[in-house]
Amino acid sequence: MREVNPSHQDQKIDFKKIIEILIEFIKNPVQEISKIPDWNWPSIFFVQIMIALSSGLLAGLIKFNFYRMAAGILIMPVVSTITSLLMATFFYYYLQFLENRTEDFRKIFIFVILSSIPFYIFQIISEYFAPMTLIGFGFSFLLAIVGLCHNFKVAKKRAYQLIGFLFILALTTWVTSRFSS
């Protein structure tokens, strides 16, 4: 029987292990996206918030814009966490309905966070050259294809179609927001 109340010890954040995994991920993203770490919920949210916060803060520091730094600290973690949760939910239900299998939502959420790391890195540089955001999306989506195929056994053709659709959606949103402002 599954334990409903896991011990308090299972809910601790292992900072050292997280840092080791993230360093390995930065060194070998394609290889590392194929093996998703088994993080607990506090660790998952810690990683998500710290990556988003770091990206937003560094983007503001590069441009030395106080409002951008404040938004990076206050808004970026919230918006990106909600976006990651929505993406994880999308993949969860995609796997449920179109692939006919149930996967652990936690594992999908970790996959979404890790595959979005290139986006956050390129987002920092986008303060000077806005299309860097699209390059970050591109790398993130390529990692997502690898992760979908290796971790969730999605056929390559389906993974390319799914991620291609998401990239076109992101591109359309980006272009619309660039020209509407």
N, C-alpha and C positions, 0 to 999 in steps of 0.2 A: 504494500500500500504506500502511496506517495505521501510524504510528510508535508502537511500544510504549513506548519510553522517551522521553517528552517532555523537552525541555531544561529545565534547572534554572530558567531565566528564566521559563518558563511557569508555574511553581509559586509565584511570588512573590505576596504579597498587596498589592494596590494600595489602600492605605488611603484615599487621597484620592478615588479613583473610587468606592469603596464608600460613603463618606460622602455624596458627591454624589448617588448613586443613591438612598440611603435618605432623604435630605432631600427629593428629588423625590417619592419614594414617599409620604412622610408628607403632603406638600402635595396630591398628586393620586393617591390609592391606586387608584381605579377605572381611571384612564387608564394608570397605570404597571404594573398587574398584567397588562395586555394585552401588554406587551413585557418579557419576562423577560431579565434581564441574563445575559451569558455569563461566569460566574465559574468559576474553577478550583476544585478540591476544597479546598485550604487556605482560600481565601476564603469558600467556602460554610460550612465548619465554623467559621471565625472569626465570621462574621455570626451564625450560629445560636447559638453559645455566648455571644457578647457581648449579644445581644438577651435571651436567657434570664437571663443573669447580671444584667444591668441591671434587668430586671423584678423578679426575686427580691430583689435588694439594695434597690431603692427601696421595694418593698412592706414589707420589714422596717424600713427607716428611717422610713417614714411612721408606722408603729405603734410605732416605737422598741423593737423586740423583738429582743434579741440572737440568740435561737434562730432566729427567722424570717430574720434577716440571714444567719446562718451557713448555713441551709438554702438560702437564695437564692444563695449563693456556691458551695456544694458540691453540693447535690442538684439544684436547678432546671436547671442546664445539662445535666447528665447525663440526667435524666428527659425533659426536653423534646427533646433531640437524639434519644434513642431513639424517642420518640413521633413526631417528625417523620420519622424514617427509616421507621417503620412505616406512617405515612400515605402517604409517597411510594411505598412498596412496594405498598400497597393500590391507589393510583391507577395505578401501573405495570401491575399485573396486571389491573385493571379495563379499562384501555385495550387490553391484550393479548387478553383473552378476550371481552369484551363489545363492544368497539369494533373489534376485529380489526386492530389496528395496533400497531407498536412505536414507542415514543417514548424519547428519551434520559432515562435515570434521573436524571442530573445536573440536567437541565432541570426534571423533575418535582419533585425535591428543593428546588430554588430556588423554584419555584412554591409549595410547601407552606410554606417558611420565610416568604416574603413575605406570603402570605395569612394567616399566623398573627400578624402584627404587631399588628393591633387587639386580639387576645386578650391579648397581653403587656401592652399599654398599659392595658387595662381591668383586668387582673389586679392591677396596682399599687393601684388604687382599691378593689378588692374586699376589702381588709383592713378597711375601714369599712362597706362595704355589699356583702355576699356576692353578691347577684344581678348585680352588675356583670360577674362572670365570664360569665354567660349573654349579656349584651349584647356583650361582647367576642367570644364564640363566634359570635353572630349576625352581627356585622360581618365576622368572618373568613370565615364560610361564604358570605356574600354576595359577598365578593371571590373566593372559590374558584369560585363559579358563573361569574362574569365570566371568570376565568382559564381555566377549563375550556373555555368556549365559544370564547374568542379564541385561546388558545395551542394547544389540543389538539383543536379542532373538534368538541367534543361538542355534540350537539343540546341546545337550551335545556331542553326537557322532561326529557330524561335527566339533565342537570346538576342541575335542580331536584329530581328524584327522588333522585338519589345524595346530594346535599348535605343534602336534607331528612332522609333516613335517618340520615346521620351526625350531624345536629343532634339528632334524637330520641334517638340513642344517647348523645350527650354530655349532653343534658338528663336522661336517665334516670340516668346515672352520677352527675351532679352532685346530683340530688335524693336518690338513695340514699346518697351519702356525707354529705350534710348532715344527714339524719335518722338515720343510723346512729351518728353521733358525738356 
